[in-house]
């Protein structure tokens, strides 16, 4: 489909290296995304629901091609982790948050870091990892700290939500005005959700 393109079959993936005479990064990515989307649309849906295409790069230096492949692998991993909600084609810009979370999770596991520290650890010890207060905090952070939106998502009255937020501060010591504490709590909650998405549980009867 693309003159001068080179395709190499890898592990569960086919890598395509294409040359684009485009003057800017955005134009190159747009052209590559269009080509990938056209290619994927022509493929029959398999048992898993069809193929996914990760677009990475570009680079003007041949020596940077291995790094671009690593980017493509990271984007593809993010797409696979998204399940049925994943788009068929994505770039690093589209999946940057998930790519970062994937790698943060890898680092945390390699260092043997606990799933929660500081305020979040104290909250989990009091409330349990799946307790009401922990769920409330996760929803509150996902709603960008907007109490009305959080109350709607949790299906509780806004006064009930405010009471829970007070309890979270009392139990955990979390300072809602400390950007670093809030960022750490949100990252740890996201990584916990990430782990649940990637963990498969098996049950067998004796």
N, C-alpha and C positions, 0 to 999 in steps of 0.2 A: 504493500500500500504506500510505502514511502521510499523513493529512490535514495540510494546510498545508506539506507538503514541496515544495521547488523543485528541479528537476533541470536541469542544464546540461551539454551535451556538450562535452568538451574533447578534447585530443590523446590518443588511445588510452585515454580514461577518461571516465566520466560522473560528475559531481560532484553530490551530493545534500546540500542544506541542510535540516535538519529541526529543528523546535522541540520541546523536551521539557519538560513541566512537572514536573521532578524536583528534589528539594531538594539533591542532592549529585552531585559529579562521578562517583563510582563508579556511582551508579544510572543516570545519563545514559549513561555508556559501556556499561553492561550492556544497557540498552534498545536503544541504537544497534547494538551487536554482534548482539543477537538479531534485529533487523530485517534487518541485512545478511546474516546467515547464512541466514535464511528466504528472502530474495530470491535469493541465490546458489544455494541448493538447488533452486530452481524453474527455473533456466536450463539449457538443454541444453549438454552438454560440446562445446566446439568443437575445432578442430585442435590448440590448445595445451593442452587438458585442462580447459577451463572458465574461469570468471572469478575474479578476486581482489578482495576488498573491504578497503579500508583505512579504519579508523575513527579520526577525529581530533577534537580539541576536548575538552570543550565550551568555549564562551565566552559570557558574558552581554553582551558589548559588540559591536555590529555592526562597529565599526572593526577588531576583531580577526579578522574572518572571513578576510581574505587570509592572515594568519599560520596559521590553522587549515588552510587549503588547502595551504600549504607543508608543514605537518606531514603531511597526508594523502599528498601526493606523496612525501615521504620514506619513509613507511611502505610505500607501494605499491612504491617502488624496492627496498626491503629484501625485500619478498615476492617480487618478480620475480627478484631475485638468488639467492634460496634454491632456485630450481628446483623439482623434483618434491617436495622435502621441505617446501615451504611450506604452511602452513595456508590455507584458503580465506578466512578473515577474521582480521584482526589489528589491534591498537591500537598506539599509540606505546609503551605500557608493554611490550607483547609483543616489540617489535622494537628497543628502545632501543639495545642494543649494536650491532646491525647498522647502524642509522641513524647512530650516532656514527662507526663505522668507515668508512661511505660518505663522510661529510663530512670525516673526517680524510684519507682518500685523495685527495679533491678538493683539499684545502688543500695536501697534500704535492706533488701534481702541479703546482698553480698556482705554488708557490714553487720548483719544480725541485729539491726535496729528494732526496738519494740514498736508495735503498731501505734502506740500512743504515748505521749510524754506530757509532763507538766499538767496544765489545766484539763486537757482532754483525758489524760490518764485518770485524774481524780474524778472527773465526771463519769467515766466508764466504771470506775470502782464503786461509785455510789449508785449509779443508775443502770449499769450493765451496758454492754456494747450496743444492744438493740433497744435500750430503754427509751421512754417517752422524751426525756430531756435531751438525750443524744440525738434522737430523730428531729426534735425541735430545732436544735442548734444547726444541724445539717441543712434543714429546710430554710432556716433563717439566712444562712450564709449563701445558699443557692439563690435566694430571692434578693440578693444584694442588700440585705439588711432592711428591707421594706416590711414593716410589721403587718400592714394590711394585706399585702400579697402572701406573706407567710401564713397568716391566719386563714386565708381562703384555701391555700393548698393543704393545710392541716385540718381544715373543716372545724375550726374552733372559733370562739368569740375572741376578738382582739384583746379583751381584758384577760382572758385565760392565757393567751400568748404572752402578754406582758408579765403575768405572774410566773410563767415558766422561765422566761428570760431572767427574772430576778433570782429564781432558784438556781439557774445555771451559774450565775455570777457568785452566789453564796456558796454553792457546793464546790465549784471548780476553781474559783479565784480568777477566772478569765476576765481580762480587762477589755471590754468592748471598744475602748478608745485607743487601744494599743494595736497599731496596724500589723506589727510583726507577730504578735500573739494570734491575732485573727487569721493572718495568712498561714501560720503554721497549723492551726486547728483545721482550716479548710483543706490544706494539702493532705493532712493525715486522714481526714474523713473521706477525701476523694480517693486516696490510695487504698483505704479499707474497702470502698465500693469497687475499686478496680480489682482487688484480690478476689472478691466474691464473683465478679464476672468471669474471671479466668480459672476459677476452681471448679472442678467437676467432682460430684460426690457419687459414690457407688454404694449400693446396698445389695447384699446377697443373703438369701435364706439358707441356713444350714440344713 
